Amino acid sequence: MIAYTARRILLTVPTLLGVSVISFMLIHLAPGDPATAILGVLATPQMIEHFRVAFHLNDPLPLQYVNWLGGVVTGDFGFSLVTPVSVTSLLGRQFLPTVLLTGYAVVLAVPIAVATGVASAVRRGKAVDTISRAAWLFGLSMPSFWLGLLLILVFGVELRVLPVGGYVSPAEDPVQCLRSLFLPALTLALPLAAVVSRITRATVLELLDKDFVRTARAKGASQRRILWRHVVPNAVAPTLTTIGLQVGYLLGGAVLVEDVFNIPGLGRLLVFSVGNRDYAVIQGIVLLGALSVIVVQLIVDLVISRFDPRIRLR
């Protein structure tokens, strides 16, 4: 177990390095000049040139990358081009709302998705199966920004039972924090629940046709015992794998959802930074997002390895 964990941790280094190289090159090759975007159209050529020299934007891209990477290794992500604030402090300040939002979405989605997926598989072709599949098809089909606006209209404008935007820190008021994040978390949770439910249903259906289930039935085991002692434990690994893979999609969806609900998280910071070509902040967000996905995948793999020891041998 220790050797398997060590191997997985070592693999994060080349993965993060590859992500940093690709994202750095794509960000700098994108159209637009940060000096013009930040200083505005009234800036003189002298002002623009002074800005580019001050932030080393005229240096060759490989040299810019090496200098940036050298700072990252020592924990220095540089400074924002827009505000005289370090990227590390910006990320630290706006990382918590995004973590709470995505974690809240997972808590809302997974129990319902697993329960409906199992129920749909056990009652295949019946009303429960038809209704749940139609509901999750709706969840998969709806764009997150449209779904967010719909929830705001229903629960915020018509019913007036939940706040339609903003963010309350858990340190200030934990209850209001949960209330302020409920609608955006629900917006992210519905597509996640749809994917997890479909995977759970397909996995349970496949397991119900296995020989060990037929053997258990032949021995007189009840349907409930077969389901919870033999089928569900074996369905844990695919379900957890799906949840881990969806973390990246949750972080991507948080970009739009945070903008719709006015949440000061990494998503809104990314939108603002892209508009201003704030290279250092964009690169920091991309690297932090990649690291978050890798950490979640590592945790998921370690949990799955407890259920299936064969994974440790891969």
N, C-alpha and C positions, 0 to 999 in steps of 0.2 A: 504493500500500500504506500509506503514512504517512497520507494523507488518510482512508482507510477506517478505520484504527486510531483516529485522532483522533475521527472521528464516533462510533465505538462507545464510546469512553471518555466523550465528552460525554453520551451517552444514559444513562450510569449515574447521573448526578446526578438527573434527574427521576424515574428508576425508584426509587432509594433514598429520595427524598423522599416519593414516593407510598406506598412500603412503610412508612415511618416513621409517616406520618399514619394510615393504616388500622390498623396494628398498635397504635399508641398509643391510638386511640379504642376499639378492641375490647377491649384489656386493661383499660382503666379502666371500661368499661361492663359488664364481666363481674361476676356476683354475687360478693359477698364484700367484706369490709373488711380491708385489711392491718393496721390497728391492732389489731383484734380477733384476727386470725389470729396475729399475732406476740406480742402481750401476753398472750393467753390469756383464758379465760372469767372468771378471777378479777380481771381488771383493772377498776378503778373508772372511772366516766365521766370524772373529772378526768384520770386517766392517759391514757385514750384521746384526749381532746381535746388534751392536751399533746403527744402523739405526732403527731397530725395537723397541729398548728400547726408543730411542729419540722420536719417534712418537707414542708410546704406542700401537704398533701393537701386542705385546704379551699379552695385557690385554684380558680378556674374552669379547666376543662380546656384551653381555648385558651391561657391564661396558663401553665399547667403545661407544655404542649407547647413553647411558645416558649422558656421557660427551659431546658427539657431540650435542645432543638435548639441553642440558643446554646452550651451546654456541649459538645455533640457536635462542633460546628464547630471548637472549640478543642482537641478531643481529650479532653474531660472527660465521661465517661458518668455521672457522679454516684457516689453511694455506695449500697451495699446497705442495705435497711431492716432486715435481720436481723442482719448482722454489720458492725462498723465498718471495712469494707474497701472500697476503691474498686472499681467495676464493671470498670474497665480491668484491674486486677491479677487479678481473678477470671477474666475471660475469657482473659487471657494465660496463666494457670496451667492452665486446663482446655481450652484450644483444641488443644494438641499431641496429647493422646490421641485426640481426635475426628478430627483430620487424619490421624494414622497409621492409625486404624481404617478410615476411608473409603478412603484410598489403598491400604491392604493389600487391601481388598475388591475394588477395581478391578483390581489386579494379579492377584489370583486369578481373577477372573471373565472378563476380556476375552480373554486368549489361548485359553482353553478354549471360550468362547462363539463366537468367530470361527471357530475350527477346526471345531467341530461344525456351525455354521451352513453353512459352505461344503461340508463333507462331506455334510450332509443334502440340500443343494440338488443337488449333483452326482449323488447316488444316490437321487434322489426315488422314493418308493414302495418302497424296499428296506428291509432290516432295520435298517441304520444310521439311516435317516430315521425309521422308526417308533419305534425305541428312544430316539433323542435327543429327538424331539417329546414322547414320553411323560414322559421325565425332566424336561424343562423345564416341562411342564404341572404336574408335581408341585412344582417349585420356585416357580412362580407362585401355586400354590394354598395353600401353607403360610404361616400367619401367622408373622412373624419371632420373636415370643416363644415360640411353640410349637416352632418349628424349633430355636431356641437351647436350649431345655430338652431336646429330643431329642438334640442333639449332646452336651450335658453328660452325659446318661445313658449314651450309647454310649461316647464317648471319654474322659470323665472318671471316671465311676463304674464302668462295666463293664471297659473296657480299661485305664484308668488310665495313659494315655500322654500326656495333655495336661492342663494346669491348667484348672480349671472356673471360675475367676474371678480378679479382681484385675488389677493393671497394674504392669509393671516398666518404668521409664524406660529409653530407649535409651542414655542417658548412663551408667546403672549397669551394664547388661548387655544388649547388643544381641540376643544369641541368646535370652535369656529374654524380652525384649520381644516378639520375633516369636512365641515359644511362647505367651505370655500372650494375645496378640491373635489367634491363629490361629482359634480357634473362633468368637469374635464376628465376625471378618472373613468367615469362611466362611458364617455366618448371613446376613450382608448380601450376600455374593457370589452366592449361589444364585439369588435372584430377579433380580438384575442380569444374571447370565449367561443366564437364561431369556429375558429381554426382548431382549438383544443378539443372541442366537442366532436368535431368531425373525425379527428384522429383517434380519439378515445373510442368512438363508435366503431370505426373500421377495425381497430385493434381487438376490441372485445368480440366482435363478430368472427374475426379470424381465430381467436382463441377458443371460442365456443365449438368450433369444428375440429379441434385437435383431438388426438387419440387419448390423451390423459383425461380429458373431460368426458369422453365416451366411457372410459374405464370407471371414472367416478360415478357416472350415472348407472352403469351396470352393477356397481356395488351397492346401489341404493341410496347414495348421498342425495340430500335435498338440493333443489335449485339454488336456494339461498347459500348453502354451504359451498357448493361448487363455485358460485359467483365470487364470494368474498374470501374463500380460502385458496382458490386455485386460479381464477381468471383475473380478478382485479390486481393482485400482487404482480402478475406477469405483464399487466398492461401499464405498470408504473413507468418502466424505462422509456417506451415510445412517447408517453405523455409528457414526462419531464424533459425529454429531448426537444419536443416541440415547443414547450414553454421557454426553454433556454434559447432556442433559435429565434423566437419571437421577440426577445429583448431588444435586438437591433431595430426591428420594425417599430417597437414601442418608442424607442428614442427618436426615430425618424418621425413618427406620428406626433410626438410631443412638440415638434417644431411648429406645426400648424395649430395644434390644440392650445398651446400656451399663447400664441398670438390671438386666437379667437377669444380666449377667456382672460386675457390680460394678466398672465402669470409671469412674474419676473424670474424665469428659469433660463436654462441654457438655450432652449429653443428660440426665445425672443432675442437673446443676446446674439445668437447665430444669425438671425434675420437682419438685425441691426448691423452686425459686423460685415456681412456680405454686401449690404447696400453701400457701406463706406469703404469697402476693400481693406478692412482691417486684418491684414494677413496674420499677424501674430495671434490674435484672438481666435480667428477661424481655425488655425492650425492647432491651437491648444484645445479647442472644443472637439475637433475631430480625433485627436489623440486620446483625450479623456473618454470620449464615447467608445473608441476601440478598446481601450483598457477595461471599461465597464463591461462590455460584451464578453471579453476574454475571461474576466473574473467570474461572471455569471456562468459561462460555459464550464469553467473549471469546477465550480461548486456543483453544478448539475452532474457532471461526469463523476465526481467523487461520491455523490449521493447514489447515482445509478450503480456504481461499482459495488455498493453494499448489497444491492439486490441481485446483481449479475456479476460474479467475480471474474467471468471470462473477459470482461472489458479491460481489466488490469493487465492482461497478457498481450494486448494489442500494441 
